[in-house]
Each structure stands twice: as structure tokens, then as C-alpha cells.
Amino acid sequence: MTKSENTEKATEGTTIKNFRSNSDIENFYRYIHENGLRREAFMLMEYAISKVAKVKKTRKAKTLQ
């Protein structure tokens, strides 16, 4: 089995509950921790969440009108 096949099978069964236990996510968290990138990762997450929140607000406002 190739690496891409393994990744596809892992993402097919990924749910919210087991998202953090996904090996790719664990490796990403480990990389952030080992390289001292917590501040930068936090800033990126805040930025992404703010963009998503703005889109959700505009969608909600449009459906209410």
C-alpha cells in the first residue's frame, strides 16, 4: 500500500472526535512544539478563525433579510 492510499483511508474515516489522533495532525503539532512556533501558529489560527467567522456572519445576515 502506498503512502497516498494510507492517507486517503485515514482521511475517509476522520471525524471530529478522532481528528486530533490523526497521525498527520500529531506530526504537525509535534513540529510546532519542537521548533518553538506556538506563537506563530496561534496567530495563524486566530486569523483563519476570524475569516471564517466573518463569512458566517455575512451568510447569516443575508439569509435573515
Jmol script that loads the backbone (N, CA, C; Angstrom):
load data "model"
ATOM      1  N   MET A   1       0.844  -1.171   0.000  1.00  0.00           N
ATOM      2  CA  MET A   1       0.000   0.000   0.000  1.00  0.00           C
ATOM      3  C   MET A   1       0.893   1.239   0.000  1.00  0.00           C
ATOM      4  N   THR A   2       0.570   2.213  -0.853  1.00  0.00           N
ATOM      5  CA  THR A   2       1.387   3.415  -0.943  1.00  0.00           C
ATOM      6  C   THR A   2       0.986   4.407   0.133  1.00  0.00           C
ATOM      7  N   LYS A   3       1.828   5.426   0.289  1.00  0.00           N
ATOM      8  CA  LYS A   3       1.558   6.438   1.310  1.00  0.00           C
ATOM      9  C   LYS A   3       0.274   7.199   1.005  1.00  0.00           C
ATOM     10  N   SER A   4       0.015   7.503  -0.276  1.00  0.00           N
ATOM     11  CA  SER A   4      -1.202   8.231  -0.636  1.00  0.00           C
ATOM     12  C   SER A   4      -2.448   7.402  -0.340  1.00  0.00           C
ATOM     13  N   GLU A   5      -2.369   6.087  -0.550  1.00  0.00           N
ATOM     14  CA  GLU A   5      -3.503   5.228  -0.227  1.00  0.00           C
ATOM     15  C   GLU A   5      -3.762   5.221   1.275  1.00  0.00           C
ATOM     16  N   ASN A   6      -2.699   5.183   2.064  1.00  0.00           N
ATOM     17  CA  ASN A   6      -2.845   5.232   3.519  1.00  0.00           C
ATOM     18  C   ASN A   6      -3.478   6.542   3.945  1.00  0.00           C
ATOM     19  N   THR A   7      -3.041   7.646   3.359  1.00  0.00           N
ATOM     20  CA  THR A   7      -3.572   8.958   3.708  1.00  0.00           C
ATOM     21  C   THR A   7      -5.038   9.056   3.335  1.00  0.00           C
ATOM     22  N   GLU A   8      -5.392   8.543   2.153  1.00  0.00           N
ATOM     23  CA  GLU A   8      -6.791   8.582   1.734  1.00  0.00           C
ATOM     24  C   GLU A   8      -7.670   7.786   2.683  1.00  0.00           C
ATOM     25  N   LYS A   9      -7.215   6.611   3.088  1.00  0.00           N
ATOM     26  CA  LYS A   9      -8.006   5.796   4.006  1.00  0.00           C
ATOM     27  C   LYS A   9      -8.117   6.473   5.368  1.00  0.00           C
ATOM     28  N   ALA A  10      -7.061   7.136   5.800  1.00  0.00           N
ATOM     29  CA  ALA A  10      -7.097   7.815   7.101  1.00  0.00           C
ATOM     30  C   ALA A  10      -8.068   8.978   7.072  1.00  0.00           C
ATOM     31  N   THR A  11      -8.111   9.736   5.975  1.00  0.00           N
ATOM     32  CA  THR A  11      -8.994  10.896   5.917  1.00  0.00           C
ATOM     33  C   THR A  11     -10.436  10.497   5.703  1.00  0.00           C
ATOM     34  N   GLU A  12     -10.686   9.337   5.087  1.00  0.00           N
ATOM     35  CA  GLU A  12     -12.054   8.884   4.897  1.00  0.00           C
ATOM     36  C   GLU A  12     -12.734   8.645   6.239  1.00  0.00           C
ATOM     37  N   GLY A  13     -12.021   8.074   7.184  1.00  0.00           N
ATOM     38  CA  GLY A  13     -12.603   7.745   8.472  1.00  0.00           C
ATOM     39  C   GLY A  13     -12.422   8.830   9.521  1.00  0.00           C
ATOM     40  N   THR A  14     -11.900   9.976   9.141  1.00  0.00           N
ATOM     41  CA  THR A  14     -11.635  11.029  10.105  1.00  0.00           C
ATOM     42  C   THR A  14     -12.922  11.762  10.460  1.00  0.00           C
ATOM     43  N   THR A  15     -13.197  11.826  11.736  1.00  0.00           N
ATOM     44  CA  THR A  15     -14.334  12.585  12.236  1.00  0.00           C
ATOM     45  C   THR A  15     -13.805  13.631  13.194  1.00  0.00           C
ATOM     46  N   ILE A  16     -14.697  14.430  13.711  1.00  0.00           N
ATOM     47  CA  ILE A  16     -14.294  15.458  14.663  1.00  0.00           C
ATOM     48  C   ILE A  16     -13.645  14.832  15.893  1.00  0.00           C
ATOM     49  N   LYS A  17     -14.181  13.721  16.372  1.00  0.00           N
ATOM     50  CA  LYS A  17     -13.659  13.098  17.587  1.00  0.00           C
ATOM     51  C   LYS A  17     -12.244  12.583  17.428  1.00  0.00           C
ATOM     52  N   ASN A  18     -11.923  11.986  16.271  1.00  0.00           N
ATOM     53  CA  ASN A  18     -10.596  11.409  16.124  1.00  0.00           C
ATOM     54  C   ASN A  18      -9.681  12.267  15.254  1.00  0.00           C
ATOM     55  N   PHE A  19     -10.054  13.512  15.004  1.00  0.00           N
ATOM     56  CA  PHE A  19      -9.245  14.400  14.183  1.00  0.00           C
ATOM     57  C   PHE A  19      -7.869  14.616  14.795  1.00  0.00           C
ATOM     58  N   ARG A  20      -7.800  14.850  16.083  1.00  0.00           N
ATOM     59  CA  ARG A  20      -6.513  15.093  16.740  1.00  0.00           C
ATOM     60  C   ARG A  20      -5.651  13.850  16.818  1.00  0.00           C
ATOM     61  N   SER A  21      -6.246  12.694  16.721  1.00  0.00           N
ATOM     62  CA  SER A  21      -5.446  11.470  16.781  1.00  0.00           C
ATOM     63  C   SER A  21      -4.927  11.065  15.403  1.00  0.00           C
ATOM     64  N   ASN A  22      -5.284  11.806  14.370  1.00  0.00           N
ATOM     65  CA  ASN A  22      -4.764  11.551  13.032  1.00  0.00           C
ATOM     66  C   ASN A  22      -3.255  11.755  13.060  1.00  0.00           C
ATOM     67  N   SER A  23      -2.508  10.855  12.450  1.00  0.00           N
ATOM     68  CA  SER A  23      -1.047  10.915  12.526  1.00  0.00           C
ATOM     69  C   SER A  23      -0.485  12.182  11.890  1.00  0.00           C
ATOM     70  N   ASP A  24      -1.099  12.678  10.827  1.00  0.00           N
ATOM     71  CA  ASP A  24      -0.620  13.916  10.199  1.00  0.00           C
ATOM     72  C   ASP A  24      -0.765  15.099  11.147  1.00  0.00           C
ATOM     73  N   ILE A  25      -1.864  15.149  11.859  1.00  0.00           N
ATOM     74  CA  ILE A  25      -2.103  16.246  12.805  1.00  0.00           C
ATOM     75  C   ILE A  25      -1.139  16.130  13.978  1.00  0.00           C
ATOM     76  N   GLU A  26      -0.920  14.928  14.465  1.00  0.00           N
ATOM     77  CA  GLU A  26       0.033  14.739  15.562  1.00  0.00           C
ATOM     78  C   GLU A  26       1.433  15.188  15.157  1.00  0.00           C
ATOM     79  N   ASN A  27       1.838  14.845  13.947  1.00  0.00           N
ATOM     80  CA  ASN A  27       3.151  15.270  13.458  1.00  0.00           C
ATOM     81  C   ASN A  27       3.230  16.782  13.323  1.00  0.00           C
ATOM     82  N   PHE A  28       2.140  17.398  12.898  1.00  0.00           N
ATOM     83  CA  PHE A  28       2.101  18.849  12.776  1.00  0.00           C
ATOM     84  C   PHE A  28       2.240  19.507  14.147  1.00  0.00           C
ATOM     85  N   TYR A  29       1.496  19.014  15.138  1.00  0.00           N
ATOM     86  CA  TYR A  29       1.612  19.543  16.499  1.00  0.00           C
ATOM     87  C   TYR A  29       3.034  19.367  17.034  1.00  0.00           C
ATOM     88  N   ARG A  30       3.621  18.205  16.785  1.00  0.00           N
ATOM     89  CA  ARG A  30       4.983  17.931  17.235  1.00  0.00           C
ATOM     90  C   ARG A  30       5.969  18.904  16.588  1.00  0.00           C
ATOM     91  N   TYR A  31       5.807  19.163  15.296  1.00  0.00           N
ATOM     92  CA  TYR A  31       6.679  20.088  14.576  1.00  0.00           C
ATOM     93  C   TYR A  31       6.591  21.495  15.171  1.00  0.00           C
ATOM     94  N   ILE A  32       5.386  21.948  15.461  1.00  0.00           N
ATOM     95  CA  ILE A  32       5.194  23.265  16.058  1.00  0.00           C
ATOM     96  C   ILE A  32       5.882  23.331  17.413  1.00  0.00           C
ATOM     97  N   HIS A  33       5.703  22.300  18.236  1.00  0.00           N
ATOM     98  CA  HIS A  33       6.285  22.288  19.573  1.00  0.00           C
ATOM     99  C   HIS A  33       7.806  22.243  19.521  1.00  0.00           C
ATOM    100  N   GLU A  34       8.368  21.370  18.689  1.00  0.00           N
ATOM    101  CA  GLU A  34       9.817  21.203  18.635  1.00  0.00           C
ATOM    102  C   GLU A  34      10.536  22.430  18.090  1.00  0.00           C
ATOM    103  N   ASN A  35       9.868  23.195  17.252  1.00  0.00           N
ATOM    104  CA  ASN A  35      10.514  24.346  16.634  1.00  0.00           C
ATOM    105  C   ASN A  35      10.108  25.680  17.260  1.00  0.00           C
ATOM    106  N   GLY A  36       9.384  25.627  18.358  1.00  0.00           N
ATOM    107  CA  GLY A  36       9.019  26.845  19.075  1.00  0.00           C
ATOM    108  C   GLY A  36       8.134  27.776  18.269  1.00  0.00           C
ATOM    109  N   LEU A  37       7.162  27.220  17.571  1.00  0.00           N
ATOM    110  CA  LEU A  37       6.297  28.020  16.703  1.00  0.00           C
ATOM    111  C   LEU A  37       4.894  28.212  17.272  1.00  0.00           C
ATOM    112  N   ARG A  38       4.762  28.102  18.572  1.00  0.00           N
ATOM    113  CA  ARG A  38       3.430  28.203  19.171  1.00  0.00           C
ATOM    114  C   ARG A  38       2.805  29.563  18.949  1.00  0.00           C
ATOM    115  N   ARG A  39       3.583  30.625  19.105  1.00  0.00           N
ATOM    116  CA  ARG A  39       3.053  31.979  18.928  1.00  0.00           C
ATOM    117  C   ARG A  39       2.590  32.186  17.490  1.00  0.00           C
ATOM    118  N   GLU A  40       3.415  31.769  16.530  1.00  0.00           N
ATOM    119  CA  GLU A  40       3.072  31.932  15.124  1.00  0.00           C
ATOM    120  C   GLU A  40       1.850  31.090  14.754  1.00  0.00           C
ATOM    121  N   ALA A  41       1.785  29.877  15.274  1.00  0.00           N
ATOM    122  CA  ALA A  41       0.643  29.008  14.990  1.00  0.00           C
ATOM    123  C   ALA A  41      -0.634  29.601  15.570  1.00  0.00           C
ATOM    124  N   PHE A  42      -0.537  30.167  16.756  1.00  0.00           N
ATOM    125  CA  PHE A  42      -1.698  30.795  17.377  1.00  0.00           C
ATOM    126  C   PHE A  42      -2.178  31.981  16.548  1.00  0.00           C
ATOM    127  N   MET A  43      -1.242  32.788  16.065  1.00  0.00           N
ATOM    128  CA  MET A  43      -1.607  33.948  15.245  1.00  0.00           C
ATOM    129  C   MET A  43      -2.286  33.497  13.950  1.00  0.00           C
ATOM    130  N   LEU A  44      -1.787  32.443  13.336  1.00  0.00           N
ATOM    131  CA  LEU A  44      -2.400  31.931  12.113  1.00  0.00           C
ATOM    132  C   LEU A  44      -3.807  31.400  12.372  1.00  0.00           C
ATOM    133  N   MET A  45      -3.975  30.697  13.481  1.00  0.00           N
ATOM    134  CA  MET A  45      -5.300  30.167  13.812  1.00  0.00           C
ATOM    135  C   MET A  45      -6.290  31.286  14.100  1.00  0.00           C
ATOM    136  N   GLU A  46      -5.855  32.330  14.810  1.00  0.00           N
ATOM    137  CA  GLU A  46      -6.736  33.469  15.058  1.00  0.00           C
ATOM    138  C   GLU A  46      -7.170  34.110  13.750  1.00  0.00           C
ATOM    139  N   TYR A  47      -6.235  34.272  12.829  1.00  0.00           N
ATOM    140  CA  TYR A  47      -6.535  34.868  11.535  1.00  0.00           C
ATOM    141  C   TYR A  47      -7.544  34.018  10.765  1.00  0.00           C
ATOM    142  N   ALA A  48      -7.312  32.721  10.720  1.00  0.00           N
ATOM    143  CA  ALA A  48      -8.212  31.823   9.989  1.00  0.00           C
ATOM    144  C   ALA A  48      -9.604  31.824  10.610  1.00  0.00           C
ATOM    145  N   ILE A  49      -9.678  31.773  11.927  1.00  0.00           N
ATOM    146  CA  ILE A  49     -10.975  31.756  12.606  1.00  0.00           C
ATOM    147  C   ILE A  49     -11.720  33.066  12.380  1.00  0.00           C
ATOM    148  N   SER A  50     -11.017  34.192  12.375  1.00  0.00           N
ATOM    149  CA  SER A  50     -11.684  35.472  12.148  1.00  0.00           C
ATOM    150  C   SER A  50     -12.255  35.549  10.736  1.00  0.00           C
ATOM    151  N   LYS A  51     -11.540  35.008   9.754  1.00  0.00           N
ATOM    152  CA  LYS A  51     -12.046  34.996   8.380  1.00  0.00           C
ATOM    153  C   LYS A  51     -13.288  34.120   8.255  1.00  0.00           C
ATOM    154  N   VAL A  52     -13.271  32.964   8.892  1.00  0.00           N
ATOM    155  CA  VAL A  52     -14.420  32.062   8.843  1.00  0.00           C
ATOM    156  C   VAL A  52     -15.614  32.699   9.549  1.00  0.00           C
ATOM    157  N   ALA A  53     -15.375  33.351  10.675  1.00  0.00           N
ATOM    158  CA  ALA A  53     -16.453  33.988  11.431  1.00  0.00           C
ATOM    159  C   ALA A  53     -17.098  35.097  10.614  1.00  0.00           C
ATOM    160  N   LYS A  54     -16.304  35.878   9.880  1.00  0.00           N
ATOM    161  CA  LYS A  54     -16.862  36.946   9.052  1.00  0.00           C
ATOM    162  C   LYS A  54     -17.753  36.384   7.956  1.00  0.00           C
ATOM    163  N   VAL A  55     -17.327  35.299   7.347  1.00  0.00           N
ATOM    164  CA  VAL A  55     -18.121  34.680   6.286  1.00  0.00           C
ATOM    165  C   VAL A  55     -19.429  34.157   6.857  1.00  0.00           C
ATOM    166  N   LYS A  56     -19.373  33.534   8.019  1.00  0.00           N
ATOM    167  CA  LYS A  56     -20.585  33.004   8.640  1.00  0.00           C
ATOM    168  C   LYS A  56     -21.554  34.133   8.983  1.00  0.00           C
ATOM    169  N   LYS A  57     -21.030  35.265   9.486  1.00  0.00           N
ATOM    170  CA  LYS A  57     -21.892  36.392   9.834  1.00  0.00           C
ATOM    171  C   LYS A  57     -22.575  36.959   8.603  1.00  0.00           C
ATOM    172  N   THR A  58     -21.842  37.099   7.503  1.00  0.00           N
ATOM    173  CA  THR A  58     -22.449  37.659   6.296  1.00  0.00           C
ATOM    174  C   THR A  58     -23.482  36.703   5.719  1.00  0.00           C
ATOM    175  N   ARG A  59     -23.226  35.404   5.773  1.00  0.00           N
ATOM    176  CA  ARG A  59     -24.216  34.429   5.297  1.00  0.00           C
ATOM    177  C   ARG A  59     -25.475  34.487   6.135  1.00  0.00           C
ATOM    178  N   LYS A  60     -25.299  34.593   7.446  1.00  0.00           N
ATOM    179  CA  LYS A  60     -26.444  34.629   8.350  1.00  0.00           C
ATOM    180  C   LYS A  60     -27.264  35.896   8.120  1.00  0.00           C
ATOM    181  N   ALA A  61     -26.588  37.026   7.923  1.00  0.00           N
ATOM    182  CA  ALA A  61     -27.282  38.288   7.686  1.00  0.00           C
ATOM    183  C   ALA A  61     -28.051  38.251   6.370  1.00  0.00           C
ATOM    184  N   LYS A  62     -27.474  37.624   5.353  1.00  0.00           N
ATOM    185  CA  LYS A  62     -28.153  37.537   4.058  1.00  0.00           C
ATOM    186  C   LYS A  62     -29.385  36.655   4.138  1.00  0.00           C
ATOM    187  N   THR A  63     -29.344  35.567   4.884  1.00  0.00           N
ATOM    188  CA  THR A  63     -30.494  34.677   4.974  1.00  0.00           C
ATOM    189  C   THR A  63     -31.598  35.289   5.814  1.00  0.00           C
ATOM    190  N   LEU A  64     -31.271  36.159   6.743  1.00  0.00           N
ATOM    191  CA  LEU A  64     -32.298  36.794   7.571  1.00  0.00           C
ATOM    192  C   LEU A  64     -33.050  37.883   6.814  1.00  0.00           C
ATOM    193  N   GLN A  65     -32.442  38.455   5.825  1.00  0.00           N
ATOM    194  CA  GLN A  65     -33.100  39.555   5.104  1.00  0.00           C
ATOM    195  C   GLN A  65     -34.123  39.096   4.165  1.00  0.00           C
TER     196      GLN A  65
END
end "model"
wireframe off; spacefill off
backbone 0.3
color backbone group
